[in-house]
Amino acid sequence: MNGTNKKTALPSGKVIYEEPLSVNTLLFKVDLTSMKLRSNTNAEWSDIRIEGNQIIQDNKFNETGFRAQVRGVMPLNPPGPATVHNWYKSKTEYQVIKGEGVCTEIDSSAFDEASK
């Protein structure tokens, strides 16, 4: 997945860092029965929805002093394009991560091995 990762200081707007987002592999396990997914790096399941031929994860967080939106789109029937557009905001910083890549299907044993 290629894109950008940018963090800005608030309220000044000064860029703390901006770097290319280059992630070679993200692995997800999708449970269409319960409409959830999880990544190999995070055991927490997230809600998803299906729109057409796309799986959409669109989680919003609003806690004291912190807000975020984590949004990812991938094909229901890989292969196909995948995108992420996440933002995180505290009282002092704002971070945006955007990326595009290609989603391919893997054997479930590959996910299980990567999740150890």
N, C-alpha and C positions, 0 to 999 in steps of 0.2 A: 504494500500500500504506500503510495507516495502522496505527499501533501505538505502542510505547514503546521508548526507548533509555535504559537506566539503568546508571550506573556507581557502584560502591560501594567505599570504601576498606576494606582488610582489615588487621588483624582488627577494627578499630573499628566497622565497619558504617555509618560516616558516608557519606551520599550525596554523591558528588562532583558529579554532575549527573543530572538526569532530564528528558528532553525528549520531545516527541512525535516519532514516526517518521513521516515523510511523504515517501514516495518515489513520484514520479509514474510512472516507467517503469523496469522492470527487463527486460532482454532476455536470453533464453536460447536456445541452440542445443542440441537434444537429438539424440543418436545412439542410436537404439534397437537397432541392430545390436551396437554395442560396450557398450551400457548405460552411457553417459556423458553429461554435460552440461557446458556452460560458459556463462559470462555474457559480455556484450559488454565488460565492464570488466576481466575476468580471463581470460587465454588458457589457464589451466590447466584441464584436464578433470577433473571429479569423477565418482566412481562413483554410479550410481543403481540403484534397483530398482523394479519395477512391482508394485503391490498393487491388485488390482481395476482401477478406472479412474483410479488415481493414480500419478504419478511421484514417487518419494520420494528425496531426497538426504539422507543422514544420515552426515556425516563426523565422526570423532572425531580429535582431535590430543592427543598426550601427549609433550611435550618437556621437557627439564630446565627447571623453573621456570615452565612454561606448559601449561595444558590448555584444550581447547575442544571444543564440539560445534556443528556447523553443520547445521541441519535445515530443509529446505524441502519443501513438498508442493504439487503442482500437478496439474491434470487431465491425463490422458493424451489426452483429446479435448476441447480447449478449445471454447467458453468454460466457465469454472467457477471455484470459489474457489481461492485460493492462500494459503498460510500460511508464515511463517518463525518459528523459535524457536531462536535462537542464544545461546550463552553462552561467555564467555572468562574464564579465571581465571589470574592470576599470583600471586606471593607477596604482592603489595600491593594488587591490584585485582580486582574481579569485575564483569563487564559482562553484561547480559542485553538482547537485542534481540528483541522479539516484534512480529509484524505480520500483518495480514490484508488481502487484496485480491482482485482478479478477474484471472484469466489469460485472455488472448485470443490467438488465433493471428495471426501476422504473416507476411508474405512474407519469404523468406530474404534477399532483397536489402536489406531494412530492417535486419536483423541485421548483415549485412556492412558496410553504410554506418556503422552506429553503432559498429562494432568498430574502425574506422580510427583 
